[in-house]
Amino acid sequence: MSNLEFTKKQRDTLKELFNVGIGRAASNLSVMVGARVELTVPSLNVFSFHSLGVELEGIGLDDISAVSQPFSGPIAGTAMLVFPRASALKIVSLLVGEESDSAKQELKKSTTLIEVGNIFLNGIMGTIGNMMNVEIGYSIPTFKEGTLLEVVKDNSKPSSSVVFMVKANFKVERSIVEGDFVFLYDGSSFDKLFSALDRVERLA
């Protein structure tokens, strides 16, 4: 498995790719909610599965709603969109028009968040796939609640996983919604991502 440290130029390139992918997804989400969606510049963090507990403990998300979507092809792994429960309820309220504490909203939460997850995860992975000039296949997304550590472990392969976290906040109708994008790559896929970043740098 590769050294997990990016060069500054690689990090800047990758951050720009995520800006593009998340920005495209945010445009689609703004159509769904009928309001402008504003994003912060995402921050990046990469670590191995073996340091998972220490890294995620520092984030402290113990009550989350997550959409997970496995992807396959030349790069393979699982993409996840993770919301603290309060942010998840805000998103559902904006999309379905129910009050945040209503039983009706709770019933719609999983299907609504899966739809939002599809928009963001496909937008990001599509941008990365285009950058690498590869076709990426997607599996059916799933919804799960629990702690961040539990959800990530459920989707990880301890022998080879690299955890790649992207933190991004976005504002919808004056409501700040916190979200984390978590990408779990196997070792060889992460190596290919490094190589692709180098190619992009040479073409820049």
Backbone hydrogen bonds in HBPLUS format (Angstrom, degrees):
<---DONOR---> <-ACCEPTOR-->    atom                        ^
c    i                          cat <-CA-CA->   ^        H-A-AA   ^      H-
h    n   atom  resd res      DA  || num        DHA   H-A  angle D-A-AA Bond
n    s   type  num  typ     dist DA aas  dist angle  dist       angle   num
A0011-ARG N   A0007-THR O   2.90 MM   4  6.13 164.2  1.92 155.5 159.8     1
A0012-ASP N   A0008-LYS O   2.90 MM   4  6.12 158.2  1.95 148.4 154.3     2
A0013-THR N   A0009-LYS O   2.91 MM   4  6.10 157.3  1.96 147.0 153.3     3
A0014-LEU N   A0010-GLN O   2.87 MM   4  6.08 164.6  1.90 154.0 158.1     4
A0015-LYS N   A0011-ARG O   2.85 MM   4  5.99 156.9  1.90 147.5 154.3     5
A0016-GLU N   A0012-ASP O   3.00 MM   4  6.17 151.3  2.08 142.3 149.7     6
A0017-LEU N   A0013-THR O   3.02 MM   4  6.35 152.1  2.10 146.1 153.8     7
A0018-PHE N   A0014-LEU O   3.02 MM   4  6.33 157.4  2.07 149.8 155.3     8
A0019-ASN N   A0015-LYS O   2.86 MM   4  6.13 150.2  1.95 143.2 152.4     9
A0020-VAL N   A0016-GLU O   2.95 MM   4  6.24 157.2  2.00 149.9 154.7    10
A0021-GLY N   A0017-LEU O   2.91 MM   4  6.19 171.5  1.92 154.1 156.1    11
A0022-ILE N   A0018-PHE O   2.79 MM   4  5.76 170.2  1.80 152.7 156.2    12
A0023-GLY N   A0019-ASN O   2.83 MM   4  5.71 147.6  1.94 136.2 146.5    13
A0024-ARG N   A0020-VAL O   2.95 MM   4  6.18 155.9  2.01 151.3 156.4    14
A0025-ALA N   A0021-GLY O   3.15 MM   4  6.37 160.6  2.19 143.8 149.2    15
A0026-ALA N   A0022-ILE O   2.78 MM   4  5.97 152.4  1.85 148.4 156.7    16
A0027-SER N   A0023-GLY O   3.06 MM   4  6.30 146.4  2.18 142.8 150.6    17
A0028-ASN N   A0024-ARG O   3.24 MM   4  6.63 153.1  2.32 144.6 150.9    18
A0029-LEU N   A0025-ALA O   2.90 MM   4  6.22 154.5  1.97 149.3 157.2    19
A0030-SER N   A0026-ALA O   2.86 MM   4  6.04 149.7  1.95 145.3 153.1    20
A0031-VAL N   A0027-SER O   3.32 MM   4  6.62 142.6  2.47 138.1 146.3    21
A0032-MET N   A0028-ASN O   3.23 MM   4  6.60 152.5  2.31 142.6 149.8    22
A0033-VAL N   A0029-LEU O   2.99 MM   4  6.32 158.7  2.03 158.1 162.4    23
A0034-GLY N   A0030-SER O   2.84 MM   4  5.58 121.9  2.18 131.9 145.9    24
A0035-ALA N   A0030-SER O   3.14 MM   5  5.15 137.3  2.33 136.7 145.5    25
A0038-GLU N   A0171-LYS O   2.98 MM 133  5.02 161.6  2.02 143.6 147.8    26
A0171-LYS N   A0038-GLU O   2.67 MM 133  5.02 153.7  1.74 145.0 154.5    27
A0040-THR N   A0169-ASN O   2.93 MM 129  5.55 147.4  2.03 169.0 168.4    28
A0043-SER N   A0167-LYS O   3.07 MM 124  5.30 152.8  2.15 142.5 149.1    29
A0167-LYS N   A0043-SER O   2.99 MM 124  5.30 151.9  2.07 145.4 152.8    30
A0045-ASN N   A0165-MET O   2.91 MM 120  5.14 139.2  2.08 153.4 157.7    31
A0165-MET N   A0045-ASN O   2.77 MM 120  5.14 158.0  1.81 164.5 166.7    32
A0047-PHE N   A0163-VAL O   2.97 MM 116  5.42 162.4  2.00 156.7 162.1    33
A0163-VAL N   A0047-PHE O   2.83 MM 116  5.42 154.7  1.90 169.7 178.0    34
A0051-SER N   A0048-SER O   3.15 MM   3  5.60 149.0  2.25 108.9 117.1    35
A0049-PHE N   A0161-SER O   3.29 MM 112  5.56 142.1  2.45 154.4 143.7    36
A0052-LEU N   A0049-PHE O   2.96 MM   3  4.96 159.8  2.00 113.0 115.2    37
A0055-GLU N   A0051-SER O   3.04 MM   4  6.21 172.2  2.05 162.9 165.4    38
A0056-LEU N   A0052-LEU O   2.91 MM   4  5.98 173.5  1.92 162.3 164.2    39
A0057-GLU N   A0053-GLY O   2.97 MM   4  5.86 142.8  2.11 138.4 148.5    40
A0059-ILE N   A0056-LEU O   3.07 MM   3  5.12 135.8  2.28  96.7 108.9    41
A0060-GLY N   A0056-LEU O   3.16 MM   4  6.53 156.2  2.22 151.5 156.8    42
A0148-LEU N   A0061-LEU O   3.08 MM  87  5.68 174.3  2.08 155.1 154.3    43
A0085-ARG N   A0063-ASP O   3.07 MM  22  5.99 148.8  2.17 161.5 152.4    44
A0064-ILE N   A0146-GLY O   2.83 MM  82  5.58 172.7  1.84 165.9 168.3    45
A0146-GLY N   A0064-ILE O   3.23 MM  82  5.58 150.4  2.32 140.5 147.2    46
A0065-SER N   A0083-PHE O   2.82 MM  18  5.27 158.8  1.86 156.8 164.2    47
A0083-PHE N   A0065-SER O   2.85 MM  18  5.27 168.9  1.87 157.9 161.8    48
A0066-ALA N   A0144-LYS O   2.85 MM  78  5.37 160.3  1.89 162.4 168.9    49
A0144-LYS N   A0066-ALA O   2.97 MM  78  5.37 155.1  2.03 152.0 158.0    50
A0067-VAL N   A0081-LEU O   2.94 MM  14  5.28 159.0  1.99 148.0 154.5    51
A0081-LEU N   A0067-VAL O   2.91 MM  14  5.28 154.7  1.98 148.5 156.9    52
A0068-SER N   A0142-THR O   2.91 MM  74  5.33 158.3  1.96 148.3 155.4    53
A0142-THR N   A0068-SER O   2.87 MM  74  5.33 153.8  1.94 148.6 157.1    54
A0069-GLN N   A0079-ALA O   2.76 MM  10  5.23 158.2  1.80 159.2 166.1    55
A0079-ALA N   A0069-GLN O   2.96 MM  10  5.23 177.9  1.96 135.1 134.7    56
A0139-SER N   A0070-PRO O   3.02 MM  69  5.41 160.7  2.06 156.4 153.4    57
A0071-PHE N   A0077-GLY O   2.87 MM   6  5.53 164.8  1.89 142.0 144.6    58
A0077-GLY N   A0071-PHE O   3.09 MM   6  5.53 162.0  2.12 146.0 144.5    59
A0072-SER N   A0137-GLY O   2.87 MM  65  5.00 152.8  1.94 136.9 143.2    60
A0137-GLY N   A0072-SER O   2.91 MM  65  5.00 163.4  1.94 137.7 142.0    61
A0078-THR N   A0184-LEU O   2.97 MM 106  5.12 146.1  2.09 134.6 145.4    62
A0184-LEU N   A0078-THR O   2.85 MM 106  5.12 168.9  1.87 154.8 158.6    63
A0080-MET N   A0182-VAL O   2.74 MM 102  4.93 139.2  1.91 148.9 160.1    64
A0182-VAL N   A0080-MET O   2.91 MM 102  4.93 158.0  1.96 133.1 140.6    65
A0082-VAL N   A0180-ASP O   2.76 MM  98  5.03 167.8  1.78 159.2 162.5    66
A0180-ASP N   A0082-VAL O   2.86 MM  98  5.03 158.5  1.90 146.8 153.6    67
A0087-SER N   A0084-PRO O   2.98 MM   3  5.41 120.0  2.35 110.6 125.1    68
A0088-ALA N   A0084-PRO O   2.97 MM   4  6.26 157.6  2.02 157.4 164.7    69
A0089-LEU N   A0085-ARG O   3.01 MM   4  6.27 157.6  2.06 152.3 156.9    70
A0090-LYS N   A0086-ALA O   3.12 MM   4  6.38 146.5  2.24 138.4 147.5    71
A0091-ILE N   A0087-SER O   3.04 MM   4  6.35 161.0  2.08 154.1 157.3    72
A0092-VAL N   A0088-ALA O   3.08 MM   4  6.35 166.4  2.10 151.1 154.6    73
A0093-SER N   A0089-LEU O   2.89 MM   4  5.99 158.4  1.94 145.6 152.0    74
A0094-LEU N   A0090-LYS O   2.99 MM   4  6.24 155.3  2.05 149.4 155.4    75
A0095-LEU N   A0091-ILE O   3.04 MM   4  6.29 150.2  2.14 148.3 156.6    76
A0096-VAL N   A0092-VAL O   2.82 MM   4  5.86 164.4  1.85 159.6 162.7    77
A0097-GLY N   A0093-SER O   2.84 MM   4  4.99 134.8  2.05 127.7 136.6    78
A0102-SER N   A0099-GLU O   3.09 MM   3  5.45 168.9  2.10 121.5 122.2    79
A0106-GLU N   A0102-SER O   3.27 MM   4  6.60 154.2  2.34 142.5 149.2    80
A0107-LEU N   A0103-ALA O   3.14 MM   4  6.46 151.0  2.23 147.2 153.7    81
A0108-LYS N   A0104-LYS O   3.27 MM   4  6.54 141.9  2.42 140.1 149.8    82
A0108-LYS N   A0105-GLN O   3.07 MM   3  5.13 125.7  2.38  96.7 110.9    83
A0109-LYS N   A0105-GLN O   3.03 MM   4  6.05 115.6  2.46 143.0 159.4    84
A0109-LYS N   A0106-GLU O   3.30 MM   3  5.12 152.3  2.38  96.4 104.5    85
A0112-THR N   A0108-LYS O   3.01 MM   4  6.01 159.7  2.05 157.2 163.7    86
A0113-LEU N   A0109-LYS O   2.90 MM   4  5.99 168.7  1.92 157.9 160.8    87
A0114-ILE N   A0110-SER O   2.96 MM   4  6.05 150.9  2.04 145.8 154.0    88
A0115-GLU N   A0111-THR O   3.16 MM   4  6.31 151.1  2.24 138.1 145.1    89
A0116-VAL N   A0112-THR O   3.05 MM   4  6.41 156.7  2.10 147.0 153.3    90
A0117-GLY N   A0113-LEU O   2.74 MM   4  5.90 160.4  1.78 148.1 154.3    91
A0118-ASN N   A0114-ILE O   2.88 MM   4  6.06 155.3  1.94 145.8 151.9    92
A0119-ILE N   A0115-GLU O   3.20 MM   4  6.48 157.4  2.25 145.2 150.1    93
A0120-PHE N   A0116-VAL O   3.10 MM   4  6.43 167.5  2.11 158.9 160.2    94
A0121-LEU N   A0117-GLY O   2.81 MM   4  5.76 165.1  1.83 158.6 162.6    95
A0122-ASN N   A0118-ASN O   3.03 MM   4  5.69 157.7  2.08 137.5 144.6    96
A0123-GLY N   A0119-ILE O   3.17 MM   4  6.07 146.9  2.29 131.9 141.2    97
A0124-ILE N   A0120-PHE O   2.98 MM   4  6.22 158.9  2.02 153.3 158.2    98
A0125-MET N   A0121-LEU O   2.91 MM   4  5.99 172.6  1.91 154.4 156.3    99
A0126-GLY N   A0122-ASN O   2.82 MM   4  5.61 148.2  1.92 135.4 145.0   100
A0127-THR N   A0123-GLY O   3.20 MM   4  6.27 150.8  2.29 134.4 141.2   101
A0128-ILE N   A0124-ILE O   3.03 MM   4  6.39 160.1  2.07 153.1 158.3   102
A0129-GLY N   A0125-MET O   2.80 MM   4  5.94 159.8  1.84 148.4 154.5   103
A0130-ASN N   A0126-GLY O   2.94 MM   4  6.10 154.9  2.00 144.0 150.5   104
A0131-MET N   A0127-THR O   3.01 MM   4  6.22 154.2  2.08 144.1 151.3   105
A0132-MET N   A0128-ILE O   2.96 MM   4  6.23 149.9  2.06 147.3 155.2   106
A0133-ASN N   A0129-GLY O   2.78 MM   4  5.78 111.9  2.25 134.0 152.1   107
A0134-VAL N   A0129-GLY O   2.97 MM   5  5.18 163.5  2.00 144.2 148.8   108
A0133-ASN N   A0130-ASN O   3.12 MM   3  4.76 142.1  2.27  90.2 101.5   109
A0151-VAL N   A0147-THR O   3.10 MM   4  6.37 166.9  2.12 156.0 158.8   110
A0152-VAL N   A0148-LEU O   2.97 MM   4  6.12 167.9  1.99 155.7 158.9   111
A0153-LYS N   A0149-LEU O   2.98 MM   4  6.04 163.9  2.01 148.3 153.4   112
A0154-ASP N   A0150-GLU O   3.02 MM   4  6.17 151.6  2.10 145.5 153.1   113
A0155-ASN N   A0152-VAL O   3.07 MM   3  5.30 140.0  2.24 102.6 113.9   114
A0156-SER N   A0153-LYS O   3.25 MM   3  5.05 167.3  2.26 103.4 107.2   115
A0160-SER N   A0157-LYS O   2.99 MM   3  5.88 153.9  2.06 130.3 136.3   116
A0161-SER N   A0157-LYS O   2.92 MM   4  5.35 153.4  1.99 169.1 166.8   117
A0162-VAL N   A0185-TYR O   2.67 MM  23  5.12 146.4  1.78 150.1 160.5   118
A0185-TYR N   A0162-VAL O   2.94 MM  23  5.12 160.2  1.98 152.0 153.1   119
A0164-PHE N   A0183-PHE O   2.81 MM  19  4.94 150.2  1.90 147.7 156.5   120
A0183-PHE N   A0164-PHE O   2.76 MM  19  4.94 162.2  1.79 144.0 150.3   121
A0166-VAL N   A0181-PHE O   2.70 MM  15  4.93 161.0  1.74 157.2 161.4   122
A0181-PHE N   A0166-VAL O   2.72 MM  15  4.93 178.5  1.72 158.8 159.0   123
A0168-ALA N   A0179-GLY O   3.11 MM  11  5.70 168.9  2.12 159.0 161.8   124
A0179-GLY N   A0168-ALA O   3.24 MM  11  5.70 137.1  2.44 139.3 151.3   125
A0170-PHE N   A0177-VAL O   2.99 MM   7  5.38 169.1  2.00 156.2 158.8   126
A0177-VAL N   A0170-PHE O   2.79 MM   7  5.38 163.8  1.81 159.3 165.0   127
A0172-VAL N   A0175-SER O   2.94 MM   3  5.15 159.1  1.98 146.9 148.0   128
A0175-SER N   A0172-VAL O   2.83 MM   3  5.15 155.5  1.89 114.3 122.6   129
A0190-PHE N   A0186-ASP O   3.10 MM   4  6.38 153.5  2.18 155.4 163.3   130
A0191-ASP N   A0187-GLY O   3.07 MM   4  6.38 151.5  2.16 146.7 154.5   131
A0192-LYS N   A0188-SER O   3.09 MM   4  6.42 152.6  2.17 144.4 151.1   132
A0193-LEU N   A0189-SER O   3.01 MM   4  6.33 145.0  2.14 141.6 151.4   133
A0194-PHE N   A0190-PHE O   3.04 MM   4  6.39 155.6  2.10 150.3 155.7   134
A0195-SER N   A0191-ASP O   3.05 MM   4  6.40 159.5  2.09 148.8 154.1   135
A0196-ALA N   A0192-LYS O   2.87 MM   4  6.10 155.2  1.94 147.1 153.9   136
A0197-LEU N   A0193-LEU O   3.00 MM   4  6.25 155.8  2.06 149.5 155.5   137
A0198-ASP N   A0194-PHE O   3.09 MM   4  6.42 152.4  2.16 147.9 155.3   138
A0199-ARG N   A0195-SER O   3.06 MM   4  6.42 149.0  2.16 145.2 153.5   139
A0200-VAL N   A0196-ALA O   2.99 MM   4  6.30 158.3  2.04 151.8 157.3   140
A0201-GLU N   A0197-LEU O   2.96 MM   4  6.21 154.6  2.03 147.4 154.3   141
A0202-ARG N   A0198-ASP O   3.06 MM   4  6.33 152.4  2.14 144.6 151.4   142
A0203-LEU N   A0199-ARG O   3.09 MM   4  6.36 142.5  2.24 144.5 154.5   143
A0204-ALA N   A0200-VAL O   3.02 MM   4  6.13 126.0  2.32 140.8 154.7   144
A0204-ALA N   A0201-GLU O   3.28 MM   3  5.14 139.3  2.45  92.8 104.0   145
